[in-house]
Amino acid sequence: TLAVPIALTPGQAATIYVRYLPPNWSGMPISIQTVKSFDWRQRLELIVYFGMLVAIFASIFYTTIPFVFIGRETFYVYAGAQVALFLLYTHLEGITTIYVFPDHPELGHDLAPLFGLLFNTLIMQFARKFFATDERLPRLDVYFRVLVWLLSLSIFLIALSALVPMVPRKAVSAFGLALPILVWINLP
């Protein structure tokens, strides 16, 4: 949500110019609201996001309970994937830009692919452990391991691209995000 206060008296005419240049295609609905209606809408959105947060953390708690009794790290990997998915969703909805990094909106270009790749890496690792592919399907497990390493390398390169401008961030992001598609296309 981009919010800019504009002081107008009731019935006053004004010309407002808006220039919006996103790095890629985007839509931006524009509305003029009173402070009261804007605050009400923001609070309503926060209630929805808080409800999602509670549901995801309840799910994480629920999936880690078996670890306590069974003793398998598989559930921790799954919980990590759920956290990564939640971070991706909240970031795509703009929550991280508004509340966590309001002074650095450029981090949005790095965080979205980073959270997406982290989710893909953890969910693939979960699938490997849950289905015991190293014992049951060793050839497929080698394929999954290579993909997990490539996804991890992509995460590292995206994090590095924030520090070293020479690393092509968009190419690394596209490569990393395309890897899970290769999994589904090439599954035996």
C-alpha positions in Angstrom: 0.0 0.0 0.0 1.4 3.4 -1.0 -0.2 6.2 1.0 0.4 9.9 0.5 -1.5 12.4 2.6 -3.1 15.2 0.6 -4.9 18.0 2.4 -8.1 19.0 0.6 -11.2 20.7 1.8 -14.6 19.3 0.9 -15.5 20.3 -2.7 -12.0 21.6 -3.5 -10.7 20.7 -6.9 -7.1 19.7 -7.3 -4.9 18.2 -10.0 -2.8 15.2 -8.7 0.0 13.7 -10.8 1.1 10.1 -10.2 4.1 8.5 -11.8 4.5 4.9 -11.1 7.4 3.0 -12.8 7.7 -0.6 -11.6 10.7 -2.7 -12.8 8.3 -5.1 -14.3 4.5 -5.2 -15.1 2.3 -4.3 -12.3 -1.1 -3.0 -11.6 -1.8 -0.2 -9.1 -5.4 0.7 -8.1 -5.8 4.3 -7.0 -8.3 5.5 -4.5 -8.8 8.7 -2.4 -9.9 8.0 1.1 -10.3 9.8 4.4 -7.7 9.1 7.1 -10.5 7.2 9.0 -11.4 4.9 6.1 -7.8 4.3 5.2 -7.0 3.3 8.9 -10.1 1.1 9.0 -9.0 -0.7 5.8 -5.4 -1.2 7.0 -6.6 -2.6 10.3 -8.9 -5.0 8.6 -6.1 -6.2 6.3 -3.8 -6.6 9.4 -6.5 -8.7 11.1 -6.7 -11.0 8.1 -2.9 -11.3 8.0 -2.7 -11.9 11.7 -5.3 -14.6 11.4 -3.2 -16.3 8.7 -0.1 -15.9 10.9 -1.8 -17.7 13.7 -3.1 -20.5 11.4 0.4 -21.0 9.9 2.1 -21.1 13.3 -0.6 -23.4 14.6 0.2 -25.7 11.6 3.9 -25.4 12.3 3.3 -26.4 15.9 1.1 -29.2 14.9 3.7 -30.6 12.4 6.5 -30.4 14.9 4.6 -32.3 17.7 5.3 -35.6 15.9 9.0 -34.8 16.0 8.9 -34.7 19.7 7.3 -38.1 20.0 8.7 -39.8 16.9 12.1 -38.1 16.7 12.3 -37.4 13.0 13.8 -34.2 11.6 11.5 -34.5 8.6 8.9 -32.4 10.4 11.4 -29.6 11.2 12.1 -29.4 7.4 8.4 -29.2 6.7 7.9 -26.5 9.4 10.7 -24.5 7.8 9.0 -24.8 4.4 5.8 -23.5 5.9 7.6 -20.6 7.4 9.3 -19.8 4.1 5.9 -20.0 2.3 4.4 -17.6 4.9 7.3 -15.2 4.4 6.9 -15.3 0.7 3.1 -14.7 0.9 3.5 -11.8 3.4 6.2 -10.3 1.3 4.2 -10.5 -1.9 1.3 -8.8 -0.1 3.7 -5.9 0.8 3.7 -6.5 4.5 7.5 -6.9 4.8 8.1 -3.7 2.8 5.6 -1.7 4.9 6.4 -2.9 8.4 9.8 -4.6 8.3 11.9 -2.7 5.7 10.0 0.6 5.2 13.3 2.5 4.5 14.6 -0.1 2.0 11.9 -1.0 -0.5 14.6 -2.2 -3.0 15.0 -5.3 -0.8 11.7 -6.5 -2.3 13.6 -7.5 -5.5 15.8 -9.8 -3.5 13.4 -11.2 -0.9 10.6 -12.5 -3.2 12.9 -15.0 -5.2 14.8 -15.7 -2.0 11.7 -16.8 -0.1 10.4 -18.7 -3.1 13.7 -20.6 -3.5 13.9 -21.3 0.2 10.4 -22.8 0.1 11.2 -24.9 -2.9 14.5 -26.1 -1.4 12.9 -27.1 1.9 9.8 -28.8 0.4 12.0 -30.8 -1.9 14.2 -31.8 1.1 11.1 -32.7 3.0 9.9 -34.9 0.1 13.3 -36.7 0.0 13.2 -37.4 3.7 9.5 -38.2 4.0 9.5 -40.7 1.1 13.0 -42.0 2.0 14.1 -41.7 -1.6 17.7 -42.5 -0.6 16.6 -46.0 0.3 13.6 -46.6 -2.0 14.6 -44.7 -5.1 18.3 -44.0 -5.1 18.5 -42.8 -8.7 15.7 -40.3 -8.1 17.3 -39.3 -4.8 20.5 -38.3 -6.7 18.4 -36.1 -9.0 16.7 -34.5 -6.0 20.0 -33.9 -4.3 21.4 -32.2 -7.3 18.3 -30.0 -7.5 18.6 -29.1 -3.8 22.2 -28.2 -4.3 21.3 -26.0 -7.3 18.5 -24.3 -5.4 20.8 -23.7 -2.5 23.4 -22.2 -4.9 20.7 -20.0 -6.3 19.8 -18.8 -2.8 23.5 -18.0 -2.1 23.9 -16.2 -5.4 20.8 -14.0 -4.9 22.0 -13.1 -1.4 25.4 -12.4 -2.9 23.9 -10.2 -5.6 22.6 -7.9 -2.9 26.2 -7.2 -1.9 28.0 -7.6 -5.2 26.3 -5.9 -8.1 28.2 -8.0 -10.7 26.1 -11.0 -10.0 23.1 -11.0 -12.4 20.2 -11.2 -9.9 17.4 -11.7 -12.4 19.2 -14.5 -14.3 19.9 -16.3 -11.0 16.3 -15.8 -9.8 14.9 -17.1 -13.1 17.2 -20.1 -13.1 16.4 -21.0 -9.5 12.7 -20.5 -9.8 12.7 -22.7 -13.0 14.3 -25.6 -11.3 11.1 -27.0 -9.6 9.5 -27.0 -13.0 12.3 -29.2 -14.3 11.5 -31.6 -11.4 7.9 -32.0 -12.6 8.8 -32.3 -16.2 11.5 -34.9 -15.7 10.1 -37.1 -13.1 10.2 -40.7 -14.2 
